[in-house]
């Protein structure tokens, strides 16, 4: 593992907030840690919050990008594991948006002793429709069309032809990328992340869960339907499902108060359970 | 409002939606015309989009709108009434108020999409070609092993890695004995076959992280990180034995090997040392290896 300092720079780790309980917030596909900014004022008085960007997203170090490592969610989980180890975090509540819920689950299985619980905001273990038992919401052709659509958007966004000109798509030529751009403007890393996210099926992980999990769903979400929330709750031990009276896939941005309230209640209940066990 | 200057007259789709679920509150006739759909109350923008576009909407457009308040030139695909796909270009802006709204401008991007598709196809074709050329430029045509240039590249990376881990690296320089005679007596085709088969023999016996190449006429090179369990000299000895054990193309082939091991030397220095040791092995009668740890005294092992 690289030295701690390298990990902080590599993943653009920021630490904020006051409180004993560590809360690690993991952004989803498409964005970066800035997506947590609406939640921060509500959470930072109560938690020690660790924010980061996955390598390939946000202001992470593009030199550290490895196409192979980040071609599957395990590579992203390794980012979380390495951050937890570099900061020597214990008793962490992992809170992930969308695909980061599953990335968190992968990480939690590798370092169960460091994780206390997980909060999953609009999660999905598999975006594919696999009838008759599972409807992730998308057909394989839809997801292929997504790759095509991303390509077409990247032409307009940034550096579309750069990897070609330079020859090595893994090389660190992206460091000059604007670090303040909100959504990922890097075609190589974003498409790789999209493939890892949308073509995977991690349903088999759910029964292996070892930690208390809070599932937060919205009433209507184009990417993660209520069916998926119910499916996850049914297949994952120690999980509870809370449906927030709201619509859309970015609850933590559109309804930060409701999400923060749920996080507080969940965290307090963890403490109570702990006290009871100790008594 | 001036009856001439209304959203109804502009040749682009104009919409006002809610922020959180993008429920269409107002839309001009052009939008419905373009989508070839009828107006139904309380429709959402996503009702008009392909599944892939919904993902782009939720993963890029909405986070951008929520965080920055605007987004420009996003390409999405509208799903027409009878299933046809219409590429569109979307600009949007959030108006903050008691109930925040999004103002959308959606215009056709049919022509632009064709151009983009061409560009995407071209890029993919070029990428594939570049990958193929890259592979070609690294491969020795005759043996399929790495060529000299690729070897130098990889070897230098390995040396850097060894330096960081404070490990020793070994350079094995291996040369076929009396190769000129093989060519002269059995012909060049047979010589080529010997090179190919020896290359294969070496490849099968190399360990996972060894870098093997044909770097000259009848000269092969292996660079490897030293492991305490399996020293480079032992490895070279094994190769020496393997080659001399069975004839290649019906010919008794032997090799001589120079093995230079060092922690601090540059690639050029290491190469030079291995070359000197190979010369010693040849001079001492061939079919043997000479290994040296720098800075120390060389040892000779006869096959």
Interface residues (C-beta under 8 A of the other chain):
Chain A: X28 X29 X30 X31 X34 X35 X37 X38 X98 X137 X138 X139 X142 X143 X145 X146 X148 X149 X150 X151 X152 X153 X155 X156 X160 X161 X163 X164 X167 X169 X182 X183 X198 X220 X221 X222 X223 X246 X247 X248 X249 X250 X253 X254 X255
Chain B: X19 X20 X21 X46 X50 X51 X52 X53 X54 X55 X56 X57 X58 X59 X60 X62 X63 X64 X66 X67 X68 X73 X74 X75 X76 X77 X87 X113 X116 X117 X119 X120 X123 X126 X127 X130 X134
